[in-house]
Amino acid sequence: MKIELQIVRRTLFPDHQLHFTGNTAYRVLVPKSSLSHLPDITHATAWWWGETGHAYFSDVDDESENPDGLFEITVRSYHEPEIPGRTVAWGIPATNERVASRVLKFDQRVRDAVDVVPEGQWREFAGFAGPRLEKIIAWDKVALIGDSSHPLSGAFGSGATFAMEDGWILARALEKTQHSSQSIPEALEIFEKIRSPYYTRMYEHLDESHETIQKRQKESKDFDQKLQVKIDSFLYGDKDFIYKNDIAKVWKDYNTSKTGVSV
C-alpha cells in the first residue's frame, strides 16, 4: 500500500519529493497471553524510552470481546542508515536478531518482550516524510486521501482517523454535487477547501514545535533532560483541532458558511 501511495503522489506531483527521516519502526502483533509473564509490559499502553529509540506496547483487542486478543509491540530506532533496496516504507521481514540489537540498552523487561516474538514475525517500516502538498486533488478526477495527502510519517499517530475523515468529507461532497453536470470536479474542490487547510495547520504546528524542541534538546545536558524534552513535545501546543475534531460539525459549518443557513 505504501509504495502505491508514493507512485500515485509522484505521478500527480512529480516535483514533490520525500526523504528518509532516519527513523525505522519494527512492528509485530503477538497473542497477549505470550506476554503473561511480563505484567509490567501488558498492564497498559506505554512507551519505554532509550537514547536511540523507544519501544511501544499496546492492546489491539477489547478484552471484554476477546480475552486472549492480540498485543502490539513496536520498536522504533532513530538513527538508521539509508540502505538502497532495504530502506523502504512498506513492511519487509526483519530478523529477531536485528530487532533485539535495537533494544540492547533498554530495560530487561523490554528485551524479554522482544524475545517472545517467534522468528519471522517482525516487519520493518522505514519512515519517510516530505513537505506539505500545495493541493490534494488533481486532474479534476483524483483526490489524495489519508497518508497520500499528508506525508507526515505518523507525526500525530492518527493516520487512520485522518483517512476516515477524508473519506467522509469526500462522500458528503459527492452527495452534495451529484446532480451537477460537473459533479466530480465540484466535489473535489469542496474536499480541497475543507481538508487542505486542515493539513496546512498540522504542518504549521509541527514547524513551530520542532523549532522549540530542537532548541531545548541542544540545551539538554543528560539523558533525563532529553527525555523530558521528548515527553514535553507530546504536550506542546493545543492539539484539540486534531484529537477532538468533530468532522460532522466541520461539514455543517462549511455548508452554513456557503448558504448562511444551518443544514
ZAMARGU-4260 file (C-alpha; in steps of 0.2 Angstrom, whole numbers, plus 5000, padded with zeros to 4 digits):
<rodrens>
0) 5000/5000/5000 | 5014/5012/5004 | 5023/5010/4988 | 5006/5013/4979 | 5003/5029/4988
5) 5020/5035/4983 | 5018/5031/4965 | 5001/5040/4964 | 5008/5055/4973 | 5023/5056/4962
10) 5013/5054/4946 | 5002/5068/4951 | 5015/5079/4958 | 5032/5074/4951 | 5042/5088/4959
15) 5036/5083/4977 | 5050/5073/4985 | 5050/5063/5001 | 5066/5059/5011 | 5071/5046/5024
20) 5069/5053/5041 | 5082/5041/5049 | 5068/5033/5059 | 5063/5015/5057 | 5049/5005/5065
25) 5049/4986/5069 | 5031/4980/5072 | 5023/4964/5077 | 5007/4958/5084 | 5008/4943/5096
30) 4995/4934/5107 | 4994/4944/5124 | 4995/4928/5133 | 5013/4925/5127 | 5017/4940/5137
35) 5008/4935/5153 | 5024/4933/5162 | 5028/4952/5160 | 5014/4961/5168 | 5023/4977/5168
40) 5023/4976/5149 | 5005/4972/5147 | 4995/4981/5160 | 4993/4997/5150 | 4998/5006/5134
45) 5015/5013/5136 | 5031/5020/5129 | 5048/5014/5135 | 5062/5027/5130 | 5080/5024/5127
50) 5094/5035/5120 | 5092/5028/5102 | 5074/5025/5101 | 5059/5019/5110 | 5048/5004/5112
55) 5029/5005/5112 | 5017/4992/5119 | 4998/4991/5117 | 4982/4980/5117 | 4974/4980/5100
60) 4959/4970/5105 | 4945/4974/5118 | 4947/4961/5132 | 4928/4961/5135 | 4926/4954/5117
65) 4942/4944/5116 | 4950/4939/5132 | 4966/4932/5123 | 4967/4946/5110 | 4982/4952/5101
70) 4996/4964/5108 | 5006/4976/5098 | 5025/4978/5100 | 5034/4992/5091 | 5052/4996/5092
75) 5057/5012/5084 | 5075/5016/5080 | 5080/5034/5077 | 5097/5034/5068 | 5096/5021/5055
80) 5107/5022/5039 | 5098/5023/5022 | 5102/5006/5013 | 5097/5005/4995 | 5084/4992/4992
85) 5081/4989/5011 | 5076/5007/5017 | 5058/5006/5011 | 5041/5012/5018 | 5032/4996/5016
90) 5034/4981/5029 | 5048/4969/5025 | 5054/4955/5035 | 5066/4958/5049 | 5075/4945/5060
95) 5074/4943/5078 | 5092/4947/5080 | 5090/4963/5070 | 5076/4970/5081 | 5084/4964/5098
100) 5100/4973/5093 | 5090/4989/5094 | 5085/4987/5112 | 5101/4981/5120 | 5102/4995/5132
105) 5084/4995/5136 | 5076/4989/5152 | 5077/4970/5154 | 5058/4969/5153 | 5058/4977/5136
110) 5071/4965/5130 | 5061/4950/5137 | 5046/4955/5127 | 5055/4957/5111 | 5062/4939/5114
115) 5045/4932/5115 | 5041/4935/5096 | 5043/4920/5085 | 5056/4921/5071 | 5049/4928/5055
120) 5035/4939/5063 | 5043/4956/5063 | 5041/4968/5049 | 5052/4983/5046 | 5045/5000/5040
125) 5057/5015/5036 | 5050/5032/5040 | 5048/5045/5026 | 5042/5062/5026 | 5040/5077/5015
130) 5034/5095/5013 | 5016/5099/5013 | 5007/5097/4996 | 5000/5113/4989 | 4985/5103/4983
135) 4977/5087/4987 | 4967/5085/4971 | 4972/5084/4953 | 4966/5082/4935 | 4948/5085/4941
140) 4946/5067/4945 | 4959/5062/4958 | 4958/5065/4977 | 4973/5060/4989 | 4966/5053/5004
145) 4975/5048/5021 | 4994/5046/5020 | 4995/5050/5002 | 4989/5068/5006 | 5000/5072/5021
150) 5017/5063/5021 | 5019/5067/5040 | 5027/5050/5044 | 5015/5047/5058 | 5019/5063/5067
155) 5002/5063/5076 | 4998/5044/5077 | 4981/5047/5070 | 4983/5042/5051 | 4968/5031/5051
160) 4957/5044/5058 | 4963/5057/5045 | 4960/5045/5031 | 4942/5041/5038 | 4939/5060/5039
165) 4945/5062/5022 | 4934/5049/5015 | 4919/5055/5025 | 4921/5073/5018 | 4923/5067/5000
170) 4907/5056/5002 | 4897/5071/5008 | 4904/5082/4994 | 4899/5069/4981 | 4882/5068/4988
175) 4881/5087/4988 | 4886/5089/4969 | 4878/5073/4962 | 4865/5082/4952 | 4878/5094/4944
180) 4885/5091/4926 | 4902/5094/4934 | 4899/5083/4949 | 4916/5076/4952 | 4926/5092/4949
185) 4915/5102/4960 | 4915/5089/4974 | 4934/5088/4973 | 4935/5107/4975 | 4924/5106/4991
190) 4936/5092/4998 | 4951/5103/4994 | 4943/5118/5003 | 4939/5109/5018 | 4954/5097/5020
195) 4969/5106/5013 | 4969/5120/5026 | 4967/5107/5040 | 4983/5098/5034 | 4992/5115/5032
200) 4988/5119/5051 | 4996/5102/5055 | 5012/5107/5046 | 5012/5124/5055 | 5010/5116/5072
205) 5025/5104/5068 | 5036/5118/5062 | 5033/5128/5077 | 5035/5113/5089 | 5051/5107/5080
210) 5059/5123/5082 | 5056/5125/5100 | 5060/5106/5104 | 5076/5107/5094 | 5082/5122/5104
215) 5078/5113/5121 | 5087/5097/5115 | 5103/5107/5111 | 5102/5114/5129 | 5099/5097/5137
220) 5115/5090/5146 | 5110/5072/5150 | 5098/5059/5145 | 5085/5063/5158 | 5084/5081/5152
225) 5082/5075/5134 | 5069/5063/5139 | 5059/5076/5147 | 5060/5087/5132 | 5054/5072/5122
230) 5039/5070/5133 | 5035/5088/5133 | 5035/5088/5114 | 5019/5077/5115 | 5011/5090/5126
235) 5017/5105/5116 | 5003/5117/5110 | 4985/5115/5108 | 4981/5099/5098 | 4962/5099/5101
240) 4960/5103/5082 | 4967/5086/5079 | 4961/5074/5093 | 4944/5082/5096 | 4940/5086/5078
245) 4921/5084/5075 | 4921/5081/5056 | 4902/5081/5056 | 4902/5099/5063 | 4916/5104/5051
250) 4904/5099/5036 | 4890/5108/5044 | 4900/5124/5047 | 4906/5123/5029 | 4888/5122/5022
255) 4882/5136/5034 | 4897/5147/5028 | 4891/5145/5010 | 4872/5147/5012 | 4870/5156/5028
260) 4858/5143/5033 | 4862/5129/5045 | 4860/5112/5037
</rodrens>
